[in-house]
């Protein structure tokens, strides 16, 4: 019993020293102290939790996750343990995903799904250039897969590169002719480039696939408003408002595409 107490006491000493070193930014030295604490008292949830924090700082995400889970296994009712794991996942989850996708690609460079998902993760992190590079690699590795083309097109749209988005979306609808989202996005791109007839054709094809879609009717209304076709614009705007009036009114408040309609009494009656 005395030996056990001594070990636990010595473990706590190493744990406290590790905290001091970590606070000074000496992460390697802190990790050594926490490991000594764990060696003396393997059931010390605090030591595992502290070691996890150091690993996270050192971008050793897999090791950090293992230590956080060990701490929770030892003290499943500890709210701080759950909180710390949640903070780790919220802060480093995407970074950890990047590291794992990169390792998968190192092991198998021609892994199209790994490149696709790495690209999507980069996009979520706001890293546009590497995201596009990975999506393009996914396309080159599996040219008949429409999904990476759709994702690359949406990224191009976010960047205002509608010409490149159109090129990808045309391939998407060639590969998968019944893809509603691709026709909707294609219509948006054509409308942004001022190709109203082409936009209408894309939207009407999307309408065949999902006539009642809120975004489709809103964008059709915007197209016809820009095209100076108020009757058609009001018809589709009415359908959009019927789907979700509050959301559409919020969109309209900041959308200049409907300026040509705002002087019409029919528009005022419809919206207000």
ABEGO torsion letter per residue (X at the ends): XAAAAAAAAAAAAAAAAAAAAAAAGBAAAAAAAAAAAAAABAABAAAAAAAAAAAAAAGBAAAAAAAAAAAAAABAABAAAAAAAAAAAAAAAAAAAAAAAAAAAAABAABAAAAAAAAAAAAAAGBAAAAAAAAAAAAAABAABAAAAAAAAAAAAAAGBAAAAAAAAAAAAAABAABAAAAAAAAAAAAAAGBAAAAAAAAAAAAAABAABAAAAAAAAAAAAAAGBAAAAAAAAAAAAAABAAAAAAAAAABAAAAAAAABAAAAAAAX
